[in-house]
Amino acid sequence: MFALGLANVMINEKLYDLGKLAEHSADFHNGSGHSFVDLARRYSPAEVSGKTGVSAERIALIASELASRKPSVIMFGGNSAAGPFSFVEQLVFMDLNILVGAVGAKGGLVAPRELPGPFEKHVRLAAETLLADVPNHSIGLLIIDGADSGDALPWTAIRRKLRTQSPVVVSLSSHLAGAARHADYLLPSPAYMEAAGDSPTPASSSSASYGISTPVASAPVQTIQPLDFVKRLDAAIHTHPDPVLRSMCMKQLLRTRIERIHSELRGKVFDSASGKSTKLSVVSLTAFSEILEHGGCWVDDEPARISSAHYSFLGAANSNFEQLAAIADHAPEDGKLVLLPIGTRGIGTISQENSMMSKLYRESDLRTPADTVSFNPETGRKHGLADGAKATIRTESGSVDAKVRFDPAVMPDVLEGSVGPRPGSFDRVETEAEVTILEICKVESDSTWRITTAEISPA
């Protein structure tokens, strides 16, 4: 909604290149009543201010500065606990980048080149599929890799994808936490720094990059590498005929990818020992491998700017306009509140912290512990709650008890539910899939869970 408020100001004050937009888009303003201009005009600064708490004057100022201070880029991404934005929400953020001229301009949006993979193109691999695109109740066997993205994911979003009759969930994880607590079988895999791995390009990076992590400790003998497990499973059921994949180990995978990156002779390699970067084209394969093994990294050349080709502001689906227009109508019923999960990347999915972080959690307010709900003092008084008290939060997905924390910065009638390790689990392993704030969030049909209608009362 805030993004559409910015677009409203830019359009009404003509803070954009009309000729360029008309050339590259057919649904910016076409007189149909269902164009992007028609949508944005529904979200005046005054309307948006009433919903978001941001003053109309500040909305207008931000829009003006984005349009006048070039280059401007609108960055967007999901919250580590609240998950990704929906497709139509992401569409609006991209629309803003079009309005401010960030597409096809110097200093604007770029398209990083794809990182060379470890396999040749003739090797057939399964295509990546978004969770939202997986049909409900279609998975009979789910194998969960223990690698943690750092972002939370409600188990309810996964559970709806499993078959209703006897699904099997296998988790390869170094500890019994997160999704592993819901698995039928837990196969212990090496923990971080107990096995070799790679560090591919971060999602937010403007250029492709690559590094490897070498083990600093030996993995326990009872652990198994996820790749080795999949190979054993493949050998048992004879599903993959490619002999290259059957004979590949992690060390070989890393070596093959390093060779493929080096063969393209592009980008630079940073040597952590010397603190210098050198063009990859003048570095031998042996030297390149050694630099990566000792903490160096490869960074690709500057990527190409995204071309300003034909663009649809509202996407291909006819329903996108209606979905975005309905945002203004979203409001909880009288007496009910809006629950927003919040958390810090890297700890949203785990139940146990290391000793150092445990001490910080116990002795400071560095991060809000899990099952703490923060809300405006006005909201607390309205519902008969005091700062520090215990409260029960109820949604259509369940209920959970949480500690109350007053925060005047939170909007009235909004609950910010903290996601992460529980205060009592810093030095113990949780063996039960306990209900958390994340698990009572409503998961929408597109596998997002950012907003949930909730009730709160004294525990």
N, C-alpha and C positions, 0 to 999 in steps of 0.2 A: 504493500500500500504506500509506503514512504517513497519507493522508487517511482510509482505512478504520480505521486504528488510533485516530485522533481520534474517529471516529464510534462506535467500540466503547466508549470511555470515556464519551462523552455519553449513550449508550443505557443502559449498565450503571448509571451514576450518576443517570439520569433528569434530565439537564440540558437538557431540551427541553419544549415545550408539547405534551403528548400529545393533548389535546383538539383542538387546531388541526391537527395532523398527521393524526389520524383523520378529520377533516372533509374534508380536501383531498387525501388520498391513499389508494388502495386497496391498495397493495403495500408500505406501510411495515411493517406487522406483521399478517398475515392468517392465520397458522396453517398456511400451505401448505408450510412448510419451505424456500420459495424467496422469502421476502420480504427487504426490505432489512435488517431486524433480524437475520434468520438469516445473511445475508452478513457483516454487521459483526461478529457474535459469533465469527466464524472468525479475526478479526485482533486478538487480544489485544495489549496493550502489550508483553508479553514476546516474542511472536511477531514483531511488527513491529520491535522493537528489534534482534533477531538478524539481521534482513534489511537494516535501514537504518543501523545504527550509532548511532541516537538512543536514549538511555536511556529505559526504561519510565517513569521518574519524570518526565522532561521531556515525554514524550508526554501523560501525564496532566495535567501542569501547563498545557500549551498548550491542551488541550481544555477544561479548567476555566475558563481566562481567556477563551477565545473565547465560551463560553456565558454568562459572568457580566458581561463588560465590553461593554455595549451602547452604540451599535450596533457589531456586528462583521460584517465582510465578508471572505470568503475570496477572494483574488485568485488567478487562475491564468492561465497562458499558456505557450506553448511556448518552448523555448530557441532562440536565433537560429541555432545550428548543429544542434541535435538535432531541430528541427522541432516541430510541434504535438503535443499529447497526442492519443491516440486518442479516439474518441467515448465509449466506456464510461468512460475515465479522466475526461473532462470531466464526464460524468454524475455521478460521485462528488463532484467539487468543488461542483457545483450542489446535490447532496444535503446537503453540509455547510452551505451557505448556508441551506437550508430548516431544518435542525436548529437553527441559531443564531438563526433568526427574521429573517434579512436580507431575505427576500422580503415585500414589502408593508409594510415598516416604514420609519419616518423614519430617514434615514441609511443605509438599506440599498441594495439593488440598484435601479438605475434603467434605463429604456429610452429612450435618446436619440432624439429625433425625426429622421426621415430628412432628410438635406440635400436641398433642392430641386434637381432635376437641370436640365440645360440644354435638355431636350426636353419638348415637350408629351406628354401621355399617349397621343395617337393615333399617335405615332411608334413603330414596332415595332423593338425592339432585341433582340438575342440575350440569352437569360437566362444569368446566371452559373452556372457548373458547377464543383463541387469536383473537384480532380484525381482524387481517389479514385473519383468517380462516373463518370469517363470510361472507357468500355470499353477493355480492353487491345487493342493493335494495330488501333485504329479511326481514327487520324489519318493522312491522306495528305499534307496540307499544314499545317505548323505555322509561324505567324508570331509571333515573340517580340518583344515591346515591350522597348526598352532601359531603361525605368524600373525601377529597382532597389528592391525592397521592403526591402532591408537584411538579409534573412534568407537563409540558405543553402538550397539545394535540390539534392539529388543528381541528376546527369544520368540515373542509372539509373531514377529515379522517372518521368522524362519519356520515356525511351527505350522503356519497356515499353508506352507508349500509342501509339507510332508503328506504322504498318503494317510488316510484315516485308519487303514488296517495294517498294523504291525510294521511301521517303518523302522529302519535301522539307522542309527546315528553313530558314527565312529569319529572320535576326536584324536588328533595327534597333537599333543600339547605337553609342555614341560611342567605344568602345574594344573591342579584341579580348580579352575576358575573360569568365569565368563561362560561361553557356550559349552565348554567342556563339562560343566556341571549338569548339563542336560543330555549328555551322550549315554548311549547304551554300552559302549566300549571306549575305554580310554587307553590309548597306546602312548606311553611316555616318549617324548622326542627330546633331543638336546635343547637345553636352554640357550638363551642369548650368550654369545661368545664361547659356546662349547662346540660349535661346528662352523665350518666355512660357509659363507653366504655372500650375496651381492647386495649392492645398494644402488638400485636404478634411479631414474629421474624422478624427483619429487613432483607431485601433481601441479604445484604452483610455480615451478621453475620455467623461466623463459627460454632456456636452452637445455638440450639433452645433456645428461651427465652420467657418470658411472664410477663406482668404487667397489671394493670388496672388503669384507671383514674376515680376518683370520682368527681362528680359535686361540684363546689364551688359557683355556683349561680343557681337560679331557672330559668328554661326556661319560656319564655312568654306563656301564656295560649293558644294562637292561634297556637302554633307549634305542630307538630306531629312527633313522632319517625318514621324513615323509616320502622322499623320492624312492628310497629303498622299499618302503611298504607298498607303494603303488606298483613298483616293478614286480614284487612278489605276487601281488594280487593279479596283475596282468598275466604273469606266467601261469598262475593257477587256473585262470578262466580263458586264457588265450584270446584276448580281445584285440591286441595291437600287433600287426604283423611286421612292423618296421624294426629291423634288427638294430638300427642305430639307437633307438630309444631304449630297447631292452638291455643294451650293454652299457648305457651311459650312467655315470656316477656324478655326484655333485662337483667333484674336483674337475672332471672332464667337461661338465657343462660350463663352469666358470672359465676354463681354459679356452673352450671353443668360442665363447662370446668375446673374450679378450682378443682372440685372433681375428674375429670378424670386425670388431671395432678398429683394430689396427690396420686391417686390409683397406679400409676406406680412407685412411691417411688424412682425416679431417679433424679440426679442433685442436685443443691444446691439452697437455698433461701437466698436472701440478705435482711437483715433488715436495712432499712434506719435510724431507730432510734438509733440502737447500732453500725451501721457501720460494722457489722460482717456477714459472710456467714456461714450457717449451712446446713449439709446434710438434704435433705428433708425427708429421711427415719426416722429421729428422731424428726420430727416436726409434731404435730397433725394437723388435718384438720382445726380445729378452729383457731389455732395459725397461720397456713399458710394463711388462708383467711384474718385475721386481719393484717398480715404483708403486704399483697398485697394492702389492702384498705388504708394503711397508707404510700404508696409510695415505698414499697419494690418490688422486682422482683425475678422471678425464672429463673435460668440458667441451661441448660441441661449439662450432662456429656460430656466429650470430644468426638466428633464424630469420626466415623471410617474413615480411609483413603480410597480414591477411589481406587478400584482395577484396576490393569493394564491389563484389559481384552482386547479382540480384539477391535480394534479401526480403524475407517475409516477416513483418513485425509481429504477426499473430500466429505464425506457423501454419501447417497444413490442415489441422483439425478445425472444423467449424465451431466446435464447442469451446475453443480456447477463449474467445471473446466473452462468452457467458460466464466461464469460470473466473476470469479476471474481474468482470463486472460485479460478480457476487461477493468479492472480498469485502466490499464496503458494508455488506449486509451481515457479515459474520459477527455475532455477539452472543455471549452466553445467556441462558435464561435467567430471569430474576432470581437472585439469591445464589447463583452459581458463579464459579470463577474460571479463569483460564490457567491451566497448568502448562508451564514451559520447562522442560528439562534443560539443565545447564551443567557443564563440566569442563574439565581441562583435558586437552588432547594427550593421550598416552596413558591415562589412568582410568578412563571411562569404562573399560571392559574388564578390569582386574579386581580381584577381591583381596589381594595381599600385596603389601608394599615392602620394599627392602628396609633394612634397619635404619638407614639414614633418613629416609622419607618418613618412616614411622615416628621418629623423634620429632621431626618438623611438624607433622600433623598433630601430635599430642601436645606440643608446647607452644604452638603459635596458631594464628589464623591465616597462615600462608595460603591455604586452600580450604574451602568449605567442605567439611566431611559429608559423606553420603547420608541420605535420609535426613537432610536438613532442608527445611522449606523457608525461603525468605519472601517476605511480602511487606507491603506498606503498613505502617502503624494504624492508619485509618481502616484498612481491611481487617487488621487484627481486632480492633475495638468493635467493629461491626459484627464480628463473629464470636465475640466473647473470649478472645485469646490474648495471652500476655507474652511478652518477649521471654524466651527461654522455656516456655511451657511445651507440653507434648500435645500433638494434634493428630487427628486421623484424616487422611485424604482419601476420598472415594471417587472412583470413576466407573464407567461401565465395564472396565476390564478388571476391577478389583479394588483393594484398599491397602494402605500402608500407614504405619505410624511414623511420625517424623518430629524432629525438634524444631520449634518455632524460632525464627530469627527476624527481628524487625529491621527493615532497610528502607528508609525514606526515598531512596533512588528508584525503587520498584514502583511501577504504575499501580494505582488502585485496582483491586479486583484481579490482580495477576499473582500467581504463585510461581516462584522460581524454585524448582526442585533440584537439589544437587545430586549428581550421579558420580559414582566413584567408589573407592574402598570404604567400607563401614568403619566407624571409629573403633569397634571392638575386634576388627579382623586384621589389624596391622601385624600381629605376631602369631596368627593362627591360620590354619587352612580351613576354608568353609567346605563342608562336605554336602550340604543341602542346597538346592536351588531356591534360595530364599527370595521372597517377593521384595522388589525394590521399586523406587519411584519410576524407573525406566519401564518396568514390566506392567505398570498400570496405565501407561500412555496408550492412546488409541492409535493403532497403525492403520493408515488409510489404504485404499486400494492400490495406490501407486507406491506403496512401501515407504511412506514418509510418516513422521509422528511428531511434528513440531508443536502442534496445539491440541490440547485435550480439555474438554469441559469437565470441571471437577467441583466437588463440594468439600468443605472442611468444617471440622467441629472439634471441641476439646476431646482428647483421648480418655 
